[in-house]
Amino acid sequence: MFCRQNLLVGHFIPNRYQRPTEREYRGVHGVAYPVVDTFYNRDGLILKLTVLPEDYGRELTVLQAMNQQPGFPHLYDFFVSPDVQYGLVMDYEGETLHDVSERTNRRISNSNLMRIAFKLFWTMESLHLQGFCHRDLHAANVLIRREYDGVVRLKIIDFGMSLPLNPSPVPERDLTSWHASLQVCQHQPYTRFDDLTSAIFVAMWAIELNPFGEDHQQYLAEKVTFDQKPSAYFNKQLKWLARLYSEVDYQRTAGYSHHDLFEIFYKFDPDFDPTSQITYGVVNNLLFIE
């Protein structure tokens, strides 16, 4: 069956993918919804449609490069329809960290927060090693799922803004956002360190640590203030996040060091393993991160 499916990759076949429900997820660049592959009676799929060929090309390139790698969605199929809609079919990979965090009132434990941040850093590094940057990492682009073996795993999605790391992409538009680094808000060329800073901000968002406010017009000013003394915003238990931020900032000029970044996770609490499994509970078939 695997080989037969591969023969169909990239070909539009009318009515192959059917919607079992009206549920859908709308974003800035398109829409995504659950589908069933009627050719193989295969459910558990998500179809993402866009009318923007650039976004489609960027995402397809990354998904093909990262396919089968931990932390990234499985690309099942892709096509262009006669009405010029660009489709990507992927396995369903879970709920967003945004939704799961809200379910627990953004009260994730420090241990699980460190596990999540470690996995985000590891996944971003995998992307960077393949020569890409994400450029839009936030809590709604991080999926979390309890899989069949009982292990909770994270995956990164939405690569419509991804570009090659080299040369450093110059912003084609204003990318200022809550999850963007100070440098991105200042319209500087994008680097791997901006993805890593966004990963730190995702962890902060998950516990409702918000030094930037809600006013888009004030994000730049608030990030300037935060950047001057990040340690002031974190309690003793969260100092590892401040250290990560400062180390990422230092490496912008000193150069990337996997060892120095990941050592922070291990040295902050030598008795804790940041690669250990995320702990959770399930209530009414809903995932709750402890």
C-alpha positions in Angstrom: 0.0 0.0 0.0 2.9 2.4 0.8 4.2 2.2 -2.8 0.7 2.6 -4.3 0.2 5.7 -2.2 3.5 7.1 -3.3 2.4 6.8 -7.0 -0.5 9.2 -6.2 1.6 11.9 -4.4 1.3 15.2 -6.2 -1.7 14.3 -8.3 -5.1 15.9 -7.9 -7.9 13.3 -7.9 -11.4 14.7 -7.6 -13.4 13.7 -4.5 -10.6 11.6 -3.1 -10.6 13.5 0.2 -13.9 13.9 1.9 -14.8 15.9 5.0 -16.4 13.8 7.8 -17.2 17.0 9.8 -17.7 20.7 9.3 -15.0 21.5 11.8 -12.2 23.6 10.3 -9.3 25.8 11.4 -8.9 29.2 9.6 -5.6 31.0 9.6 -4.1 34.1 7.8 -3.0 32.1 4.8 -5.6 29.4 4.4 -7.9 26.8 5.9 -7.4 23.3 7.3 -9.9 20.6 8.2 -10.1 16.9 8.9 -10.5 14.6 5.8 -10.8 10.9 5.0 -8.9 9.4 2.1 -11.7 7.5 0.3 -9.2 5.6 -1.9 -7.7 3.8 1.1 -10.4 4.4 3.7 -7.8 6.3 5.7 -8.9 8.8 8.4 -6.9 10.8 10.8 -5.8 13.2 8.1 -5.8 17.0 7.9 -6.1 18.8 4.5 -4.6 22.3 4.4 -5.7 24.5 1.5 -4.3 27.9 0.4 -4.5 30.0 -2.7 -1.0 31.4 -2.2 1.5 29.5 -4.3 4.5 31.0 -2.4 3.3 29.8 1.0 2.5 26.4 -0.5 5.9 26.1 -2.0 7.7 27.1 1.2 5.7 24.6 3.3 6.0 21.8 0.8 9.7 22.2 0.6 10.1 22.0 4.4 7.7 19.1 4.9 9.5 17.1 2.3 12.9 17.9 3.8 11.7 17.0 7.4 9.3 14.1 6.6 9.7 11.2 9.0 11.8 13.3 11.4 10.7 13.6 15.1 8.9 16.8 15.8 7.5 17.3 12.3 4.2 16.3 10.7 4.0 13.5 8.2 3.3 14.7 4.7 0.7 12.3 3.2 -0.1 13.9 -0.1 0.0 17.2 -2.0 -1.7 18.6 -5.0 -3.0 21.6 -7.0 -6.7 21.6 -7.8 -8.2 22.7 -11.1 -9.5 25.9 -9.3 -5.9 26.6 -8.3 -6.1 25.7 -4.6 -2.9 24.3 -3.2 -3.4 21.3 -1.0 -1.2 19.6 1.6 -2.5 16.5 3.3 -0.9 15.5 6.6 -1.5 13.2 9.5 -3.5 14.6 12.4 -0.8 15.4 15.0 -2.9 16.6 18.0 -4.1 19.8 19.6 -2.3 23.1 19.7 -0.2 24.0 22.8 -2.4 27.1 22.8 -5.5 25.1 23.4 -4.0 22.6 25.8 -2.4 25.4 27.9 -5.7 27.2 28.1 -7.4 24.1 29.3 -5.2 24.0 32.4 -5.5 27.8 32.8 -1.8 28.1 31.7 -0.6 26.5 35.0 1.9 24.0 33.5 4.4 22.8 36.0 8.0 24.0 35.8 9.2 20.4 35.1 6.8 20.0 32.2 7.6 23.5 30.9 11.3 22.6 30.8 10.5 19.4 29.0 8.4 21.4 26.4 11.1 24.0 26.0 13.8 21.4 25.5 11.7 19.6 22.8 11.1 23.0 21.1 14.8 23.8 21.0 15.7 20.3 19.8 13.1 20.5 17.0 14.1 23.9 16.0 17.8 22.8 15.8 16.7 19.9 13.6 15.0 22.4 11.2 18.1 24.6 11.2 20.4 21.7 10.5 18.4 21.1 7.3 19.0 24.8 6.4 15.6 26.3 7.2 14.2 28.8 9.6 10.5 28.8 10.7 9.8 32.5 11.2 6.4 32.0 12.8 6.7 29.9 15.9 4.0 30.5 18.5 1.7 28.4 20.7 -0.8 27.7 18.0 1.9 26.3 15.7 3.0 23.8 18.3 0.9 20.6 18.4 0.8 18.3 21.4 -0.6 14.8 21.4 -0.8 11.7 23.6 0.2 8.9 21.2 -0.7 5.3 21.2 2.2 4.3 23.4 1.0 6.8 26.0 3.9 9.2 25.4 3.0 12.9 24.9 4.9 14.3 21.9 5.3 17.8 20.4 5.3 18.7 16.7 5.9 22.0 14.9 3.5 23.0 12.1 2.8 25.8 9.6 5.9 26.4 7.5 4.3 28.8 5.1 6.7 31.6 6.1 9.8 29.3 6.3 12.9 30.3 4.3 16.4 29.1 3.9 18.7 30.2 6.7 21.4 31.4 4.4 21.6 34.1 3.4 19.6 35.5 6.4 16.2 36.4 5.0 15.5 40.1 5.1 11.8 40.7 6.2 9.6 41.4 3.2 7.0 42.9 5.6 6.6 43.8 9.2 6.8 40.6 11.3 6.3 42.3 14.7 4.3 40.1 17.0 4.1 38.9 20.6 6.2 35.9 19.9 8.8 37.6 17.7 12.2 38.6 19.0 13.3 42.2 19.5 15.6 41.9 16.4 12.6 40.8 14.3 10.5 43.7 15.6 13.4 45.9 14.5 13.2 44.5 11.0 16.7 42.9 11.1 17.5 39.9 8.9 16.1 36.7 10.3 18.5 34.1 11.9 18.2 30.8 13.8 18.4 32.8 17.0 15.1 34.4 16.3 13.4 31.0 16.1 15.0 30.1 19.4 13.9 33.3 21.0 10.3 32.6 19.8 10.6 29.1 21.4 11.4 30.8 24.8 8.4 33.1 24.3 6.2 30.1 23.6 7.2 28.6 27.0 6.5 32.0 28.6 3.1 32.2 27.0 2.2 28.7 28.2 2.4 29.9 31.8 0.9 33.3 31.2 4.1 35.2 31.7 3.5 38.3 29.7 6.0 41.1 29.8 4.9 42.5 26.4 1.2 43.3 27.0 -1.5 43.1 24.4 -1.0 46.3 22.4 0.7 45.5 19.1 1.9 49.1 18.9 3.8 48.6 22.1 5.5 45.3 21.5 8.8 46.8 20.2 9.1 49.2 23.2 8.3 46.4 25.7 10.8 44.1 24.1 13.5 46.7 24.3 12.8 47.0 28.1 12.7 43.2 28.5 15.9 42.8 26.6 17.8 45.2 28.9 17.3 42.9 32.0 15.4 39.7 31.2 16.2 38.1 34.6 14.0 40.7 36.3 10.9 39.0 34.8 11.5 35.5 36.1 11.2 34.1 39.6 13.8 31.7 41.0 12.1 28.7 39.6 12.1 30.1 36.1 15.7 31.5 36.0 16.6 28.8 33.5 14.4 30.7 30.9 16.2 33.9 31.6 19.5 32.1 31.1 18.3 30.6 27.9 17.3 34.1 26.6 20.6 35.6 27.6 22.6 32.7 26.0 20.7 33.0 22.8 21.4 36.7 22.7 25.1 36.2 23.4 25.3 33.6 20.6 24.0 36.1 18.1 27.5 37.6 18.0 29.6 34.7 19.4 28.2 32.0 17.1 25.9 29.0 17.7 26.8 26.5 20.4 24.6 23.5 20.9 26.5 22.5 24.0 26.2 25.9 25.7 22.5 26.2 25.1 21.4 22.7 26.1 23.8 22.6 29.1 21.5 25.2 30.7 18.7 22.6 30.8 20.9 20.1 32.5 22.8 22.4 34.9 19.8 24.3 36.3 18.7 21.2 38.2 21.2 18.3 37.9 18.7 15.9 39.3 16.2 16.6 36.6 16.2 15.1 33.1 14.7 17.5 30.6 14.3 14.6 28.1 12.0 12.7 30.4 8.4 12.2 29.5 5.8 15.0 29.9 3.4 14.1 32.7 -0.3 14.5 32.1 -3.8 13.4 32.9 -6.8 12.6 30.8 -10.3 13.7 31.8 -13.3 13.0 29.5 -10.8 12.1 26.8 -9.2 15.5 27.0 -5.4 15.9 27.6 -4.3 17.9 30.7 -0.6 18.7 31.0 0.3 18.7 34.7 
